């Protein structure tokens, strides 16, 4: 079963490059992952729908960490 990773940033655009690099690295290491990016504003909807195992926050939205931990 693939580990689901969700990256959230202010607009969801800057993390798209990171997603591609992370997927490439995971494939090279033989790690089964599903990595997606979204905006912080849409993150709760994606979390409810996709149920990621890991949530990574971009530095510009790190102030939202307590809110994400609650949900």
N, C-alpha and C positions, 0 to 999 in steps of 0.2 A: 504494500500500500504506500502510495506516494505521500511524502510529507508536504503539507500545504503551507506555503509561506505567502504572506500578504505584506506588501510595502505600501505605506501611506505617506504622502507628502502634501504640500499645500494644494497643488493642482493635479498631481498624479502624472505629470509629464517628465519631470527630472528623474524619476525612479525607473522609467521605462528603459533607459540605457543600462541602468544597474541590473534590472531584471534579466536582460539579455546576457550580460556578463555572468551573472549568478547561474543562469541555466547552463551556459557553456561550461562553467567550472564544475557544476554538479554532474553533468554528463561525462566530462573528462574523468571524474573520480568515481563514476558508476553509482552515483547517488540518485535515487528515485525521488524527484521533487516536482511539485506544481507551484510555480512562482507567478504571482500577479501583482500589479500595481494599481492603485486607485488614489483618488483625492481624499484628504482627511474628511471632507464634508460627506462623502459617500461611503466611507469606511464601515460605519455601523451596518449599513444595508448589505454590503459585501460580506461582512463577518456573519451576519444572520443567515445569509444564503449559502456561503461557501464553507463556513466553519473551519477557518485556517488553524493550523497547529501553532504557527508562529506569526506574530505581528511585529513588524519593524517600522519605526517612525522616523521620518526624515527630521533633520535638525530643526527645520523651521516650524515643525508642529510638535516638538517634544513637550511643550507646555500642556498638551492634551493627554499625556500619559495617564494621569490620575483618572480622567474620565473613561478612558479605554479600559483601565484595570477594573473599574466598577462594573462595566458591562461584560 
